[in-house]
Amino acid sequence: MMGNKDSFITVDKVSFSYTGESGAAEGTALDQVSLNIAAGEFVAIVGHNGSGKSTLAKHLNGLLLPTSGDVWVAGMNTKDEQHRWDIRQTVGMVFQNPDNQIVAATVEEDVAFGPENLGLPTELIRSRVDEALAVVGMSEYAEAPPHSLSGGQKQRVAIAGVIAMRPRCLVLDEPTAMLDPVGRREVMETISRLNEEEGITVVLITHFMDEAVKAHRVVVMDEGKIVQEGQPAAVFQEIDLLRELRLDVPPVIELASRLRAKSLALPEAILTVDEMVTALCQLRSEV
Amino acid sequence: MVPVATFRHITIGQYIPGESLLHRLDPRTKILVTLLLVVGLFFIDTYLGYGLAALYIALAIFRSGIPPRFLFRGLRPVIIIILLTFMLNSFMTEGEILWQWGFLTLTKEGLSKGGMLAIRLILLIVGTSILTLTTSPLALTDGLESLLRPGKRIGIPAHELAMMMTIALRFIPTLLEETEKIMKAQMARGADFESGNLLQRARSLLPLLVPLFVSAFRRADDLAVAMEARCYRGGEGRTKLKQLAFHTTDFLVLVGSSFFVLWLAFSM
């Protein structure tokens, strides 16, 4: 079986448990998770610490293999040894700590690390590196040592390092968790641009709800299970459920819900401040 | 007063960027010539030979465009050793006595031998400094990897050594920054890194080293996963962004220097 036809990544009834030193299972991190991700989609996976969202992310490029169930990437099963490197090239991964994923002592050497591992010819590596740095807006720092960069810049370099391998999908595991607001904005803008302009499928693991709002689809996880899934507008209407799962509700959405409770006729799809302003102005002009 | 502030401006190696002939040479050429020079210096035992070797090194310094004060900076930490070598040899060698005071006897042979050893040490240090001053740590790593590659058959892990050096170069500034952070945090809670005797000071470093090691291991773990995610699978089949290029100049410098140093070593 090859997974769902329309699906680029298929997660099929995947369970995973971490094993302790004795080899005994130590708690289930994923419990019968099924998820389809289409090519070009922007999916956000949210959940509290320990909900299994990072474990799921590591399954998408075969860094972890399911205890039971299957993960298919572009028709390749992650359990299949011979596809391991094809899968890792197809699904690139960016991690939380920008410092711990930069390998080389200059920016361009680091971006070149992936293409070098793929064994590409020197001229091609050069053009891929220049291109990737341009996409994330870091061209002028090509020769800088990574420790001289800000957190947001380092994370953009990490993204460039993955982009240089020409992946079709980018999985980002809480890429903004260690960044300041400026860095967060830089990284989020880069991710959105990659999705919209380069057509790269994006899976964003995050615990910032205002980031999840930008996705096409939000998947909510709790205790190793998917508990809610849908368009941001729909998922974020269920404020009580989010609260129960100890997730923050973006203030705008909460305000909209309170105003609705006061019988103000606001539309369901309010996710951002701009949308709120437009809706309120319309209401006023109707009065 | 506090050593904390000094960490920020630390530079790895002593590379001084430039565009000189020496800077542009293939790192392999420079490593080989330096190696030859180091070995050659041990075979020379006439003052004329050392004079010629010094002239050769002076020419290299001149062509490198490196201000000579940088070269002598490298001598500062070993000046005591050089002086000690000179004194010991001058006073301990038997021969024609020039000057005597108590048990100290200065001999002509001793003076000559001590002087020669001191010059040898100075030339060794200055000669190797030219290599590290004109070659970036990255180029040096690439050069070493390439030179060690034939040794793979006898079990020299060339790629792994080079990868370790690259990662060390990358993480030294990060770990220094972290040390600074932990030091400040411990100082804020009353830790004292400066007073007391040697033993007490060593003990006071413990609350600094433990968190530093814990964090370094965590970083190593993260880095390994990130490298695997980027398809790292050892040196096999790997290509390079910057390929080393051996030009005609390299050939000329290598052959010319080899002949000169060999001639010095065997005839002087």
Interface residues (C-beta under 8 A of the other chain):
Chain A: N61 L63 W85 R88 Q89 G92 M93 F95 N97 D99 N100 Q101 I102 V103 A104 A105 T106 E108 E109 A112 F113 G114 P115 E116 N117 L118 G119 L120 P121 T122 I125 R126 V129 P145 P146 H147 G161 V162 M165
Chain B: P137 L138 T166 I167 L169 R170 P173 T174 E177 R218 R219 D222 L223 V225 A226 M227 E228 A229 R230 C231 Y232 R233 G237 R238 T239 K240 L241 K242 Q243
